Amino acid sequence: MSDDDLITVEVAYARPDVQCLLEVKVLPGTTLVDVVRRSGMLERFPEIDIDAAVFGIFGRVVKNPLHVVHPFDRVEIYRPLPNDPKDLRAARAQAQRAKEE
């Protein structure tokens, strides 16, 4: 196998304190989850739970971790939200109503 047989994919992960973007060369037909495993992100960021993580490609959520990546895709690993945005809006609305009474 030569480099000519491989495709290039990026893997991105970010926390509030650090951002990481790695280039990975893989065989055509490699799945999203295999790209993440090969990238080294799981070793760099042990908080990533690959079984529970949400992934995306160029900002679009990909629900199937067995999705086959394409050349130059940017695979993104999303962190869970600390607070549900719906809950935050509901709490603000309730606080506003209480303030108006």
C-alpha positions as CSV (number, residue, x, y, z in Angstrom):
1,M,0.0,0.0,0.0
2,S,1.4,3.4,-1.0
3,D,0.3,6.9,-0.1
4,D,-1.3,7.1,-3.5
5,D,-3.9,4.5,-2.2
6,L,-4.8,6.6,0.8
7,I,-7.3,9.5,1.3
8,T,-6.8,12.4,3.6
9,V,-9.4,13.3,6.2
10,E,-9.3,15.8,9.1
11,V,-10.5,15.0,12.6
12,A,-11.5,18.0,14.8
13,Y,-12.2,18.2,18.6
14,A,-12.5,21.2,20.8
15,R,-12.9,22.0,24.5
16,P,-13.1,25.6,25.9
17,D,-9.4,25.5,26.6
18,V,-8.0,23.7,23.6
19,Q,-8.7,22.9,20.0
20,C,-7.2,20.1,18.0
21,L,-7.3,19.4,14.3
22,L,-5.4,16.3,13.0
23,E,-4.9,15.1,9.4
24,V,-5.3,11.4,9.0
25,K,-4.6,9.2,5.9
26,V,-6.8,6.2,5.6
27,L,-7.9,3.7,3.0
28,P,-11.0,4.5,0.9
29,G,-14.0,2.9,2.5
30,T,-12.9,3.7,6.1
31,T,-15.8,4.5,8.5
32,L,-16.2,7.6,10.5
33,V,-15.6,5.8,13.8
34,D,-12.5,4.1,12.4
35,V,-11.1,7.5,11.4
36,V,-11.6,8.8,14.9
37,R,-9.8,5.7,16.4
38,R,-6.9,6.1,14.0
39,S,-6.5,9.8,14.5
40,G,-5.2,9.5,18.1
41,M,-7.9,11.8,19.5
42,L,-9.0,9.2,22.0
43,E,-5.5,9.0,23.5
44,R,-5.1,12.8,23.5
45,F,-8.5,13.4,25.0
46,P,-9.5,10.5,27.3
47,E,-12.8,12.2,28.1
48,I,-14.1,11.3,24.7
49,D,-16.5,8.3,25.0
50,I,-16.5,7.0,21.5
51,D,-19.7,4.9,22.1
52,A,-21.7,7.9,23.3
53,A,-20.0,10.7,21.2
54,V,-21.9,12.6,18.5
55,F,-20.0,13.1,15.2
56,G,-20.4,15.4,12.3
57,I,-18.9,16.2,9.0
58,F,-18.4,19.9,8.1
59,G,-21.0,20.9,10.8
60,R,-23.7,18.4,9.9
61,V,-24.5,15.7,12.4
62,V,-23.9,12.1,11.1
63,K,-25.9,9.6,13.1
64,N,-24.4,6.5,11.6
65,P,-20.8,6.0,13.0
66,L,-20.3,3.5,10.2
67,H,-20.7,6.3,7.6
68,V,-17.9,6.0,5.0
69,V,-15.7,9.1,4.9
70,H,-14.7,10.8,1.6
71,P,-11.4,12.5,0.7
72,F,-10.9,15.8,2.5
73,D,-13.9,15.3,4.9
74,R,-13.6,17.1,8.3
75,V,-14.8,14.7,10.9
76,E,-15.9,16.6,14.0
77,I,-16.3,15.1,17.5
78,Y,-18.9,17.0,19.5
79,R,-18.9,17.4,23.2
80,P,-22.2,17.0,25.1
81,L,-23.8,20.3,26.0
82,P,-23.4,21.2,29.7
83,N,-27.0,22.5,29.7
84,D,-29.9,21.8,27.4
85,P,-30.7,25.0,25.5
86,K,-34.5,24.4,25.9
87,D,-34.2,24.1,29.7
88,L,-32.2,27.4,29.8
89,R,-34.8,29.2,27.7
90,A,-37.6,27.9,29.9
91,A,-35.8,29.0,33.1
92,R,-35.2,32.5,31.6
93,A,-38.8,32.8,30.7
94,Q,-40.0,31.6,34.1
95,A,-37.6,34.1,35.8
96,Q,-38.9,36.9,33.6
97,R,-42.5,36.0,34.4
98,A,-41.7,36.0,38.1
99,K,-40.0,39.4,37.8
100,E,-43.1,40.9,36.1
101,E,-45.5,39.7,38.9
